[in-house]
Amino acid sequence: MTSAATPPALENTSKSTARTRPAGPLGAIAGLGGQNLSLVGALVAVLAVFGILNDNYLSWNNIQVIAEAATITGLLAVVQTVVIICGGLDISVGSQAGLASVVSAMAFTSAGSNAFTGMAAALAVGALVGVLNGAVIVYGRVNATIATLAGLAAYKGVAQLVSDGRAQGYVLNDAVFVFLGRGRIAGLPVMVWILILVAVAVHVLLKYTDIGRNLYAIGGNDTAARLAGIAINKYLVAVYALIGVVAAVAGILLTARTGSGQPVSGSEGLELKAITAAALGGCALKGGKGGIGGTLLAVALLGALDNGLTVQGINSFWQNVAQGALLVVAVVVQQRRSGDRAVGLPG
């Protein structure tokens, strides 16, 4: 059918772009885009500065430490990217990960040290929490920020209630959890491989499927998406369910990494890191724009910065200051690029 054909204007534009983009390495660099090139430049600068200040900073062992520490943030940032693309937000991802961590350890202990039972219980709770968030937002007609802000407090409270506010279980005598938290495959930590697999799967979903195109359409113009026949409500509930499942995976890895279920410690502040990484990676907070590649670069930048500050013995509170500053910078850059009128100033 002719309606499915590419419009001539878009076809000509794509051909023109293909002709003007240089071939080889220069073409690959140009294809990164300005946002990602800026992140690459910032990452190189951070690595160079801390590499000069500390001889061990760029060692392979420390690079692995950075990657492992950034894995849990990376998982949450990947799914945060998805929900921001479709015009939503989830501030409760850190609390979801903490709840899943506690559930995985407690179920592991209750089932006679069965790792798979613990992980299955955590994934089930994650899916349930995600669907609950989506249902409140869609069918309760509650703003996503308010709904997930409530979830941030509620899920943290539930995790503290069921665990009595203490770390639960001990999983470092189990081969499966030890493999997840400390194992290596082809020289890379298993945790990093899990992040790579999730990131690749979500990237393919967003870029090469109708589901991904529909998510971008919902975030870009939900009215037009609805008129086009896209079942927005179902998509949003499914996206929040996906967040819950991936947050549960992050919680399981948190348990494997620390050796016990952590109701708060380890998951505190993860929501800020995830949102900051998505915003730095090029996600428009209004929706309709963003990608997994930029988000992963931003996760690497935040991880390298955090580790560098730690290695230099700088007060860890400065990490929060740096994250907040980077989030403001990312939003300011987005506003300038979008051309939107500044709040309170004449047009």
C-alpha positions, -999 to 999 in steps of 0.1 A, spaced: 0 0 0 13 34 -9 4 48 26 32 28 41 58 43 19 83 68 32 72 104 24 93 119 -4 105 148 18 117 124 45 132 101 19 152 129 3 163 142 37 176 107 47 194 104 14 210 138 18 221 129 53 236 97 41 255 116 13 269 143 36 280 121 64 316 111 60 326 74 57 347 54 80 357 64 116 347 101 110 312 89 99 309 68 131 319 98 152 294 121 134 267 95 139 271 97 177 254 131 177 263 162 196 248 151 229 267 118 230 299 135 218 297 159 247 293 129 271 323 111 255 344 143 259 333 147 295 341 111 303 375 113 287 382 145 306 372 129 340 393 98 333 423 119 323 421 142 353 417 114 379 442 92 360 468 120 364 459 125 401 461 87 409 482 61 392 458 33 400 427 50 388 430 37 352 441 2 362 420 -27 349 410 -36 385 397 -1 392 378 0 358 360 -32 369 352 -16 402 337 14 384 317 -9 361 304 -31 390 294 0 410 276 15 381 257 -16 371 227 -12 394 224 25 386 227 15 349 198 -10 350 175 16 366 186 43 343 179 21 312 142 16 323 140 52 335 149 62 299 120 41 286 94 57 309 107 92 302 105 86 265 68 79 268 63 110 289 63 95 324 87 93 353 94 69 381 109 83 413 103 50 432 129 28 414 154 29 443 128 19 469 116 -9 445 151 -22 443 155 -21 481 122 -40 485 132 -66 460 166 -70 477 149 -78 510 123 -101 494 150 -120 475 171 -126 507 141 -135 530 126 -159 504 160 -174 499 163 -181 536 127 -193 540 130 -218 511 160 -235 526 187 -215 508 172 -218 474 185 -190 452 160 -194 424 131 -192 448 145 -160 462 149 -145 428 115 -156 416 99 -140 446 117 -107 440 108 -106 404 71 -113 412 71 -85 438 88 -62 413 62 -69 386 33 -64 411 47 -31 423 52 -19 387 17 -28 377 4 -10 408 23 21 399 10 20 363 -26 14 375 -25 43 399 -12 66 372 -34 55 344 -67 45 360 -64 67 391 -54 96 369 -26 106 393 4 126 380 33 102 375 56 123 397 32 123 426 23 86 422 58 74 422 69 99 449 42 82 471 57 48 460 92 60 470 80 64 506 56 34 506 79 8 492 108 19 514 84 16 544 73 -19 534 109 -30 530 117 -16 564 86 -32 580 91 -67 567 128 -66 575 125 -47 608 148 -21 593 178 -45 593 197 -64 566 182 -98 560 196 -132 552 231 -142 542 236 -153 506 274 -155 502 273 -193 510 252 -198 479 270 -205 446 243 -188 424 244 -155 444 282 -155 446 283 -160 408 260 -131 402 278 -108 426 314 -117 421 316 -140 390 334 -132 358 327 -141 322 354 -134 296 371 -111 321 341 -90 328 319 -91 359 286 -110 355 268 -80 367 281 -59 338 270 -86 314 235 -85 328 234 -47 323 247 -52 287 220 -78 279 192 -56 294 205 -25 276 207 -42 243 173 -58 246 157 -24 255 176 -6 227 163 -31 201 128 -28 215 129 10 212 146 14 179 135 -16 158 100 -26 169 65 -11 165 63 -10 203 93 13 205 79 36 178 46 37 197 64 47 229 81 76 212 48 86 197 31 86 231 58 108 245 59 131 216 22 137 213 -2 116 233 -33 130 216 -20 122 182 -10 87 194 -45 81 208 -61 92 175 -37 69 157 -52 40 177 -24 33 201 -36 18 234 -18 43 256 -31 30 289 -19 -6 282 15 7 271 20 28 302 10 0 326 33 -24 307 62 2 309 58 6 347 56 -32 350 89 -35 330 104 -9 354 93 -31 384 109 -62 369 142 -46 361 143 -28 395 138 -63 410 168 -75 390 188 -46 404 176 -56 439 188 -92 433 222 -79 422 223 -56 452 217 -87 475 244 -107 456 269 -78 458 264 -70 495 257 -106 507 223 -98 523 189 -81 517 192 -44 520 160 -25 528 176 10 524 214 8 524 226 5 488 194 16 472 192 51 488 195 78 461 194 54 431 163 72 418 183 105 415 212 88 398 189 70 373 170 102 364 203 122 362 218 96 339 187 96 316 186 134 314 223 137 308 220 110 281 196 132 261 161 122 273 137 151 270 118 152 303 87 161 283 89 128 265 94 117 229 132 118 228 161 98 242 181 66 237 199 39 256 234 47 242 234 82 257 221 69 290 249 43 293 275 70 285 260 91 313 260 62 337 297 56 328 304 93 334 286 94 368 304 61 378 338 75 368 332 107 387 320 90 419 349 66 419 374 94 412 361 114 441 362 84 464 398 75 453 409 110 460 394 108 495 369 136 489 339 137 512 312 115 497 286 142 502 302 160 472 289 132 450 254 143 457 263 179 450 279 168 417 248 147 407 224 175 415 245 200 395 248 177 365 210 172 365 204 210 365 230 214 337 213 186 316 178 202 320 192 237 312 208 224 280 175 207 270 156 239 276 180 259 255 180 235 227 142 232 226 138 270 224 110 270 251 104 302 269 121 305 303 97 304 332 88 339 345 106 358 317 91 375 287 90 356 255 
